[in-house]
Amino acid sequence: MSIDPHGPSSHASGERAEDSRLVCAKCGSDRTLTLHSITALNPPSDASVEVGYGCTACKVHYLHPAGVVAVAAVLNRAPCLEDVLVFGGHYIHCGQPMQTLGSQVRRLSAAVYTDREPEDAVDVDLETRVLRCPCGFQIELPD
């Protein structure tokens, strides 16, 4: 997996972020794009946001400023049921905001050495927040 911080459009050619559409630089398509995050720019802009997205076909991820019209074009497609979008601090799945169910503590264990007994494992407790979508999809996020 690679992350391209500049995005597929050539801003060096004078094209503004709000004027270009979102496409994968590798395959040139916009059909297999999945949005992951939308964040306000600093300083804020009425025409642009910072968008994180990936091409599911090429396994390439992007994070760069983009126009709100270009982002809306991808968002207005049929919803993708297999991904979660982070928008304004909210987690969205299948077009619905996910609700917090509570929190849990998960224990992660890993062997310190591969040539010794498993009782030499190191344990880490991780508190997670449990989110659920109305469709039943559930995810745990570290707090």
C-alpha positions, 0 to 999 in steps of 0.5 A, a space after each residue: 500500500 502506498 500513499 500519494 500526498 499530492 494526488 493524481 492531478 498535476 497542480 504544477 500545471 496550474 490546475 487548482 484543487 477545486 477544479 480537478 476530479 478525483 481519479 486514481 493516478 495509476 489506472 486513471 479511473 474514478 470508478 473504484 475510488 472509496 473515500 476514507 476521510 474528509 477534513 477541513 483545510 487550515 485555513 478553512 476554504 469554502 471550495 476545498 477540503 482535504 480528502 483521503 481516498 483509495 483505489 480498490 483496484 490498484 491498492 493506492 491511497 491518496 491524501 490531498 486537497 480537493 474541491 468539494 464538487 469532486 468529493 461530492 461526485 464520488 460521495 453521490 454514487 451508490 453507497 459502498 457497504 464494505 467501507 467506513 468513511 470518517 467525516 467531521 469526527 463521525 464514522 459513517 457506514 452504508 450512508 448512516 452514522 455509526 452509534 457508540 455502543 460502549 467500550 471494551 478492554 482488549 488484551 493483545 499478546 505477543 511472544 517476546 522470543 520465538 525460541 522460548 515458551 509462550 509464557 514469556 509473552 508481553 501483554 498490552 491492554 487496549 481500551 476500544 470504543 465499539 461502534 455499530 451501524 444500523 445495518 448491523 456492521 460493527 467496528 472497534 476503534 482504539 480510544 
